[in-house]
Amino acid sequence: QVQLVESGGGLVRPGGSLRLSCAASISTLFSMYTMSWYRQAPGKQRELVARITSGSSTKYGDSVKGRFTISRDNAKSTVYLQMDSLKPEDTAMYYCSAAWVNYDYWGQGTQVTVSS
């Protein structure tokens, strides 16, 4: 069973930065997976934050373009989300997902709270 473990969330002031990590228990096939970060705020639908393919092509949600950067380290089976210029509206539970062919896995999430 594949496990995804997110870390790096916390409380940060507006304008601050956080770096989320998602470590996957996928070894040799990790590079084949499309890795994504989603977020869900209370009372709102889950939305795509960022995605990186096996070829390292990236896609970002409109609300985070220019502020967030997704990257991956295939040797460590880890995907990162660098979040800069954080805003209160970025407050949400952030989830990591891994997808390949008909495989689709999700982590438990890490809370990000942006508040002064």
N, C-alpha and C positions, 0 to 999 in steps of 0.2 A: 504494500500500500504506500503510495507516494504521500509524503507530508511536506507542506509548505509552512515555514515558520517566519512570521513577520516580526520585526523589531525596529526600534528607533523612534517610536511615537512618544508624545509627551505634550507638555504645556509650553507654549512659546508666545512671546509678545508679537503683536503685529509688526511686520517688517523683518521679522527674524527668519531663521533658517532651521530646517531639520533634514536629516538624511535617513530615509527608511531603507531597511534591508529585508530581503526575502530569501531565506536559505531553503533550497529544495533537496529532498532526499532522492535526487535523480542524478546518476553519475554520468555514464557515457552518452546517454541520450538527451541530456539537458540542452545541449546546443540545438537540438531539433525543435524544441518547444518555443511557441510564441508566449512570451511572458507579459502580463498586464498588471497594472494597478487600477483598482476601482475604489470608489468611496461612496459611503452612504451616510447622509446626515439624518437626524431624527425627523420623521415625517416626510422624507423625500425618497425618491427612487434612487437605486444604485446607478452610478454613472461612471463611464470610463474616464480615467485620469490620463493614463499613458500606456502605450503598448510598444513592445520591441519584438521584432520577428527573429527567426533563426539567422537571417542575413543582416541583422542589426538595423533594419529599417524601422523608423519610429513614427508614432502618431500620438497626438496630444488632444485632450479636450480643449475646447475653445477658451474656457475660463482659466486654464493654466499655461497656455502657450506663452513662451518667453520667460516664465518664472520657474517651471519645473523641468527637470532633465532626467530621463530614464536611461539606465545603462545596465550592462550585464557582464559578468565574469564567468565564462563557461568553465574555467578551470576550478572555480569554487562553487559552481552550481548556484549562483546567487545573482539576484537582480536588485538594483538599487533605484531609489527615487530621491533625487536631490530637490528639495523644495526651498526656494528662496522667495523673498518678498512676500511672506505669508500674510494672508488677510483673515479676518474673523470668519468670512464665508468659506474658508478652507477647512473649518472645523468639521470633522466627520470621523467615522471609522474607516480605515483604509485597509483594503483587502488585496492580496496578491493572488493571481491565478496563472495556471500553466495549461496550455492547450496544444495538442498535437494529434492529428488524425481524429479519432473519436475519443481521445482521452481528454478529460477536463477536470482539473483539480483546483481546490481553493484553500486558502489559509484561514485562520481563525480571526485575523484582523488585528490592527494596532490603532489605538485611539490617538488622534491629533486634535489638540485644542489650541486655538489661537485667540488669545484674550489678554487684555491689559490688566 
